[in-house]
Amino acid sequence: GELRAELTAACTLGLVDFAARGWSDRILTATGIDRAKLPPLVESGARIGSVSAAAAAHSGLPEGLPLIAGSGDQQCAAIGAGVVSDGMASLTLGTSGFLVAGARSLDLSKTAGLMAPLSPAFGICELEANQLGAASAYRWARDVLAEAECAHAEDTGTDAYRLMDIRAEQSPPGSNGVVFLPHLTGSGYPNWDPDARGVFAGLTFSSTKNDLLRAVMEGITLEAKDMYETMRESGVSIRSLAITGGATKSRLWRQIIADMFATEVKVLAVADATLVGAAIIGAVGAGLFADVREGAREMVHISHTVPPIPENAETYRRLHRVYREVYASLRGGERLVGEGDEVVDHLAAVVAALEGRAVEHVGVALRGRSEEHTSELQS
């Protein structure tokens, strides 16, 4: 066989000229990379060979079966979620998380921190925002907070995650003031902060396991919301959102996503969007569809949609502001000592948002406490 590289997957190397749809001479010259050492690029869906007799004997695949160039995992997942035109997006919450949006035009000066490969749906690129932990944080919560649910699930043959959902459903939107930062392995886009750590904020003696479990769900979704809002603030238009990944098996979590994003979300009939996307590309290469868009129209199906609940959406709009404030306060922690009233006012805003109290009242309380302990801090 001959070595080939597929164009859209190769974009992640940073060596591709998008306009020319080939290796960039300018970048190769600047980096000193010898073009002769790079394989030829082929388009997604191109036929690059067929299964040989020897390969058929070893694999069990039919001899002569066409070999079709595919794409990267997230590009395939986006196609399988129907992201084939400008403004369409998909959110995957699994071991890690990805928000992928189709964009006809690309302004890199406004989209710092995003991966931006070409899409197998020609004419658009894909803006990819990455969550480092995503639903893995809920698995951590299962292992640490839900030992009783895990034991009961093992004894009864039920699903521990479903038992956790039942508990989380008993806590209201906002988790009774508990906010979770899901940075158990650092923070991805838009912060790209490897030193970030997971945090429960707003805990009181009245906080329950139900609140903690729901807060973890909400915190993971808040991180996805932060990616979504940052992309929108950068001028990226998102008109349609499909969801996939293990987290979306939960009815409660699907509703949290719809409420958090304040938009109707589409639940895919086939949850494994990557599989569907790869199949679409293969079908294009086999001549069953004219292009990826036709394939998506025929093969991507929506099971149902989940509309947002307006009052929940308003709660989460305020909670997202708190989420950002808590993270900003912690990230700037090394600068908090010695900044006086400015720090007090900033912390007052965070505490007030968590407790739903007037900022000025909390500020007075904090400032009073600060004055009481000034001599102790100086010593």
C-alpha positions in Angstrom: 0.0 0.0 0.0 0.9 3.7 -0.3 0.9 6.1 2.6 -1.7 8.9 2.4 -2.9 11.6 4.8 -6.6 12.7 4.9 -6.9 16.4 4.5 -9.4 17.3 7.4 -7.5 15.2 9.9 -4.2 16.6 8.8 -5.4 20.1 9.6 -4.7 19.5 13.3 -1.0 19.4 12.4 -1.1 23.2 11.7 0.7 22.6 8.3 -2.3 22.9 5.9 -3.2 25.8 3.6 -7.0 25.8 3.9 -7.6 27.9 0.8 -5.3 25.6 -1.4 -6.5 22.4 0.5 -2.9 21.2 0.6 0.3 21.4 2.5 1.3 25.1 3.1 4.6 26.0 1.4 4.8 29.1 3.6 4.5 27.1 6.9 6.8 24.3 5.7 9.5 26.9 4.7 9.1 28.7 8.0 9.4 25.5 10.1 12.1 23.9 7.9 10.0 20.8 7.3 10.9 18.9 4.1 7.7 18.5 2.0 9.2 15.2 0.6 8.8 13.7 4.1 5.0 14.4 4.2 2.5 12.0 2.5 0.2 13.2 -0.2 -3.1 14.6 1.0 -6.4 13.1 -0.1 -9.9 14.4 0.4 -12.3 12.9 2.9 -14.4 10.3 1.1 -11.8 9.6 -1.6 -11.2 6.0 -2.6 -7.6 5.2 -1.9 -7.4 1.5 -2.7 -9.1 -1.8 -2.0 -8.6 -4.8 0.2 -6.0 -7.1 -1.3 -6.2 -10.9 -1.4 -3.6 -11.2 1.4 -5.4 -8.6 3.6 -8.8 -10.4 2.9 -7.3 -13.7 4.1 -6.0 -12.2 7.3 -9.0 -9.9 8.1 -12.0 -11.8 6.8 -13.0 -8.7 4.8 -14.1 -9.3 1.2 -11.3 -9.0 -1.4 -11.7 -5.8 -3.5 -13.7 -4.0 -0.8 -13.1 -0.2 -1.3 -10.8 1.6 1.1 -12.1 5.1 1.7 -10.3 8.0 3.4 -12.2 9.0 6.5 -11.7 11.9 8.8 -10.7 12.7 12.4 -12.8 11.5 15.3 -14.4 14.8 16.2 -15.0 15.7 12.5 -16.8 12.3 12.1 -18.8 12.9 15.3 -19.8 16.3 14.0 -21.0 14.9 10.7 -22.9 12.1 12.6 -24.6 14.9 14.6 -25.6 16.7 11.5 -23.1 19.6 11.7 -22.8 20.1 7.9 -23.5 23.8 7.5 -22.8 27.2 9.0 -24.3 27.7 12.5 -25.0 24.0 13.3 -23.3 22.6 16.4 -23.0 19.5 18.5 -22.1 19.0 22.1 -20.5 15.7 23.2 -20.3 15.0 27.0 -18.3 11.8 27.5 -14.9 11.0 28.9 -14.0 14.4 27.6 -16.2 17.1 26.1 -16.4 18.8 22.8 -18.5 21.6 21.4 -18.1 21.7 17.6 -19.7 24.4 15.5 -19.7 24.7 11.7 -18.5 28.0 10.4 -18.4 29.3 6.8 -15.9 32.0 7.5 -13.0 31.9 10.0 -11.5 34.8 11.9 -8.6 33.4 13.9 -8.0 36.7 15.7 -11.4 36.2 17.4 -11.2 32.4 18.1 -8.0 32.0 20.1 -7.8 28.6 21.8 -10.1 26.8 19.4 -9.1 24.0 17.0 -10.3 24.9 13.5 -9.9 22.0 11.0 -11.7 21.8 7.7 -14.9 19.8 7.7 -15.7 16.8 5.5 -18.7 18.9 4.6 -16.9 21.0 2.0 -17.3 24.8 2.4 -17.1 25.0 6.2 -14.6 24.5 8.9 -15.3 23.2 12.3 -14.5 25.2 15.4 -13.8 22.7 18.2 -13.8 23.6 21.9 -12.5 21.0 24.3 -13.5 20.1 27.9 -10.7 18.1 29.5 -12.8 16.1 32.0 -16.5 16.5 31.2 -18.6 13.5 32.3 -15.6 11.9 33.8 -16.2 14.2 36.8 -19.6 12.5 37.3 -17.9 9.1 37.3 -15.6 10.5 40.1 -18.7 11.6 41.9 -20.1 8.1 41.6 -17.0 6.6 43.1 -16.6 9.1 45.9 -20.1 10.3 46.8 -22.4 7.4 45.7 -21.0 4.3 47.4 -24.4 3.3 48.7 -26.0 3.8 45.3 -23.3 1.6 43.7 -23.8 -1.1 46.3 -27.6 -1.1 45.8 -27.2 -1.1 42.0 -24.9 -4.2 42.2 -27.3 -6.0 44.6 -30.4 -5.2 42.4 -28.9 -5.2 38.9 -29.9 -1.6 38.4 -27.8 1.3 37.1 -26.0 3.4 39.7 -26.2 6.4 37.5 -30.0 6.2 37.4 -30.1 6.0 41.2 -27.8 9.1 41.3 -30.2 10.9 38.9 -33.1 10.1 41.3 -31.2 11.8 44.1 -30.1 14.8 41.9 -33.7 15.3 40.8 -34.6 16.1 44.4 -32.4 19.2 44.3 -33.7 22.2 42.5 -32.0 24.0 39.6 -29.0 25.8 41.1 -28.4 22.9 43.6 -29.5 25.1 46.6 -26.5 27.4 46.1 -23.8 24.7 45.6 -21.6 25.4 42.6 -19.1 22.9 41.2 -16.0 23.7 39.1 -15.3 20.4 37.3 -11.6 21.0 36.7 -10.4 17.7 38.1 -7.8 17.5 35.4 -7.3 21.2 34.6 -9.5 23.5 32.5 -9.6 23.4 28.7 -11.2 26.0 26.4 -11.4 28.9 26.9 -9.1 29.1 30.0 -6.5 26.5 29.0 -5.4 26.4 32.6 -3.6 23.1 33.6 -3.4 24.2 37.2 -7.1 24.7 37.7 -8.6 22.3 40.2 -12.1 21.1 41.1 -14.1 23.0 43.6 -17.4 22.9 45.5 -18.4 26.4 46.4 -21.4 27.6 48.4 -21.5 24.6 50.8 -23.5 25.0 54.1 -24.7 22.6 56.8 -27.9 22.3 54.9 -26.2 21.1 51.7 -27.1 17.5 50.9 -25.8 14.7 48.8 -28.6 15.5 46.4 -27.3 19.0 46.0 -23.7 17.8 45.5 -24.7 15.3 42.8 -26.8 17.8 40.9 -24.1 20.5 41.3 -21.6 18.1 39.6 -24.0 17.7 36.7 -24.6 21.4 36.5 -20.9 22.2 36.9 -19.9 20.0 33.9 -22.7 21.7 31.9 -21.6 25.1 33.1 -18.1 24.5 31.7 -19.7 23.5 28.4 -21.9 26.6 28.6 -18.8 28.7 29.1 -17.3 27.3 25.9 -20.6 28.1 24.1 -20.8 31.6 25.4 -17.2 32.4 24.7 -17.6 31.1 21.1 -20.7 33.3 20.7 -18.9 36.3 22.2 -16.2 35.7 19.5 -18.9 36.1 16.8 -19.6 32.4 16.1 -23.2 31.9 15.2 -24.9 28.8 16.7 -28.4 28.2 15.3 -28.9 24.5 16.1 -27.5 22.2 18.8 -27.4 18.4 18.9 -26.2 16.5 21.9 -24.5 13.2 22.3 -22.3 11.3 24.7 -22.8 9.2 27.8 -24.2 12.1 29.8 -27.1 12.5 27.4 -28.5 9.1 28.4 -29.8 10.9 31.5 -33.2 12.6 31.1 -32.4 15.0 33.9 -29.0 15.9 32.3 -30.6 16.5 28.9 -33.0 18.9 30.5 -30.2 20.7 32.3 -28.3 21.1 29.0 -31.4 22.6 27.3 -32.0 24.9 30.3 -28.4 25.9 30.6 -28.0 26.7 27.0 -31.5 28.3 26.9 -32.1 26.6 23.6 -33.9 23.5 22.2 -31.5 20.6 22.0 -31.7 17.7 19.6 -31.2 14.2 20.9 -29.8 11.9 18.3 -31.5 8.6 17.5 -28.1 6.9 17.3 -26.0 8.2 20.2 -22.7 7.1 18.6 -22.4 10.0 16.2 -18.8 9.2 15.3 -19.9 5.8 13.9 -22.6 7.5 11.9 -20.3 10.1 10.6 -17.7 7.6 9.5 -20.4 5.6 7.8 -21.7 8.6 5.9 -18.2 9.4 4.6 -17.7 5.8 3.6 -21.0 5.8 1.8 -20.0 9.0 -0.1 -16.8 7.2 -1.2 -18.8 4.2 -2.3 -20.9 6.4 -4.5 -24.1 6.0 -2.4 -24.4 9.7 -1.8 -23.3 12.7 -3.8 -21.7 14.4 -0.8 -21.6 14.4 3.0 -24.6 16.8 3.2 -26.8 14.4 1.3 -25.6 11.5 3.5 -26.4 13.5 6.6 -29.9 14.2 5.4 -30.5 10.5 4.9 -28.6 9.0 7.9 -28.7 11.5 10.8 -32.0 11.1 12.6 -33.3 13.0 15.7 -35.0 10.9 18.4 -36.6 13.9 20.0 -36.0 17.5 21.1 -35.8 19.0 24.6 -37.1 22.5 25.0 -35.7 24.8 27.8 -37.8 25.6 30.8 -37.8 29.5 30.9 -37.5 29.9 34.7 -34.7 27.3 34.8 -32.9 29.1 32.0 -33.0 32.3 34.0 -31.6 30.5 37.0 -28.7 29.1 35.0 -28.0 32.4 33.3 -27.3 33.9 36.8 -25.4 30.7 37.8 -23.1 31.0 34.8 -22.1 34.4 36.0 -21.3 33.0 39.4 -19.3 30.1 37.8 -17.2 32.6 36.0 -16.7 34.7 39.1 -15.7 31.8 41.3 -13.1 30.6 38.7 -11.7 34.1 38.3 -11.4 34.6 42.0 -9.5 31.3 42.4 -7.3 31.9 39.4 -6.4 35.3 40.8 -5.9 34.0 44.3 -2.2 34.8 44.5 -3.1 38.5 44.0 -5.8 38.7 46.6 -3.7 39.6 49.6 -3.2 43.3 50.2 -5.6 44.6 47.6 -8.1 45.9 50.2 -11.6 47.0 49.3 -11.3 46.0 45.6 -10.9 42.3 46.7 -13.6 42.6 49.3 -16.0 44.0 46.6 -15.1 41.2 44.2 -15.6 38.5 46.8 -18.8 40.1 47.9 -20.2 39.8 44.4 -19.4 36.1 44.3 -20.9 35.4 47.7 -23.9 37.5 47.0 -24.6 35.7 43.7 -24.2 32.3 45.5 -26.6 33.3 48.3 -29.0 35.5 46.2 -28.4 38.5 48.5 -27.7 42.1 47.7 -24.1 42.7 46.8 -23.8 45.8 48.9 -25.0 44.1 52.1 -22.5 41.3 51.7 -19.8 43.8 51.0 -20.4 45.5 54.3 -20.3 42.2 56.2 -17.1 41.1 54.5 -15.4 44.5 55.0 -16.4 44.5 58.6 -14.8 41.1 59.1 -11.7 42.2 57.1 -11.2 45.2 59.4 -11.6 43.0 62.5 -8.7 40.8 61.4 -6.4 43.4 59.8 -3.8 43.3 62.6 -3.8 39.5 62.6 -3.2 39.4 58.8 -0.4 42.0 59.0 1.3 40.0 61.6 
